């Protein structure tokens, strides 16, 4: 008796910043894996999310937003990370925001065109369309680009259209043994996921400048008597930024720690002691050596 055929492949989620790639990944997996915020460029690293459904295993690659504003080494790193996967994946899902196809989307499109992978255009956030009849011209425009195998409207946040997207992705996967056990959803370590949770709270709590000048490095991670003890350093570029992150009497940093600890306990399934320190590393977002030391390589 022959073994059942398995299908497995990599699926890149790409797009300009803030089109909902991480939200889509989370809802495709049915649980939160990637951090999210309303601020663009929340995602900095490639993040794998594994969706196994019977004989089909789609390995989604959440990528940083592709953009051409690469004035700092951090921005160049993120764009390199996002575009580097396009030649190695089996499927590309390019997300766009409703009917708002912009010059920034065209920058992404040029990278997508160069790939030999199967290509889907995913119109996200359709629940926010003020005029529902605007969807048809948006679909027609994407079809006219002569790039995509399918155009799929979805609302990642509302779980609308995701079954259809999953079906199309599954049909595009090549025959291949599964690369991950059926119950595994990512290849990332707990340390990495914890650092991302802390960074998410920073992204959501502070203004526009501070979150993009912060990095989180886990310095200690140990289990003792049913409690996981975690120590993390938050790096900023200037002393003034440090004062803002800490807040008067440490109140802001304490709030970040409390919010992060609750999510980390959900992730790990156990009690957590989280200790945060804020340190100044001048110009780290524009220093290749500093970026590598903080895990951006």
Rosetta blueprint (number, residue, H / E / L):
1 X L
2 X L
3 X L
4 X L
5 X L
6 X L
7 X E
8 X E
9 X E
10 X E
11 X E
12 X E
13 X E
14 X E
15 X L
16 X L
17 X L
18 X L
19 X L
20 X L
21 X H
22 X H
23 X H
24 X H
25 X H
26 X H
27 X H
28 X H
29 X H
30 X L
31 X L
32 X L
33 X L
34 X L
35 X L
36 X L
37 X L
38 X L
39 X L
40 X L
41 X L
42 X L
43 X L
44 X L
45 X L
46 X L
47 X E
48 X E
49 X E
50 X E
51 X E
52 X E
53 X E
54 X L
55 X L
56 X E
57 X E
58 X E
59 X E
60 X E
61 X E
62 X E
63 X L
64 X L
65 X L
66 X L
67 X L
68 X L
69 X L
70 X L
71 X L
72 X L
73 X H
74 X H
75 X H
76 X H
77 X H
78 X H
79 X H
80 X H
81 X H
82 X H
83 X H
84 X H
85 X L
86 X L
87 X L
88 X L
89 X L
90 X L
91 X E
92 X E
93 X E
94 X E
95 X E
96 X E
97 X E
98 X L
99 X L
100 X L
101 X L
102 X L
103 X H
104 X H
105 X H
106 X H
107 X H
108 X H
109 X H
110 X H
111 X H
112 X H
113 X H
114 X L
115 X L
116 X L
117 X L
118 X E
119 X E
120 X E
121 X E
122 X E
123 X E
124 X E
125 X L
126 X H
127 X H
128 X H
129 X L
130 X L
131 X L
132 X L
133 X L
134 X H
135 X H
136 X H
137 X H
138 X H
139 X H
140 X H
141 X H
142 X H
143 X H
144 X H
145 X L
146 X L
147 X L
148 X L
149 X L
150 X E
151 X E
152 X E
153 X E
154 X L
155 X E
156 X L
157 X L
158 X L
159 X L
160 X E
161 X L
162 X H
163 X H
164 X H
165 X H
166 X H
167 X H
168 X H
169 X H
170 X H
171 X H
172 X H
173 X L
174 X L
175 X E
176 X L
177 X L
178 X L
179 X L
180 X L
181 X L
182 X L
183 X L
184 X L
185 X L
186 X L
187 X L
188 X L
189 X L
190 X H
191 X H
192 X H
193 X H
194 X H
195 X H
196 X H
197 X H
198 X H
199 X H
200 X H
201 X H
202 X H
203 X H
204 X H
205 X H
206 X L
207 X L
208 X H
209 X H
210 X H
211 X H
212 X H
213 X L
214 X L
215 X E
216 X E
217 X E
218 X E
219 X E
220 X E
221 X E
222 X E
223 X E
224 X E
225 X L
226 X L
227 X E
228 X E
229 X E
230 X E
231 X E
232 X E
233 X E
234 X E
235 X E
236 X E
237 X L
238 X L
239 X H
240 X H
241 X H
242 X H
243 X H
244 X H
245 X H
246 X H
247 X L
248 X H
249 X H
250 X H
251 X H
252 X H
253 X H
254 X H
255 X H
256 X H
257 X H
258 X H
259 X H
260 X H
261 X H
262 X H
263 X H
264 X H
265 X H
266 X H
267 X H
268 X H
269 X L
270 X L
271 X E
272 X E
273 X E
274 X E
275 X E
276 X E
277 X E
278 X E
279 X E
280 X E
281 X L
282 X L
283 X L
284 X H
285 X H
286 X H
287 X L
288 X H
289 X H
290 X H
291 X H
292 X H
293 X H
294 X L
295 X L
296 X L
297 X L
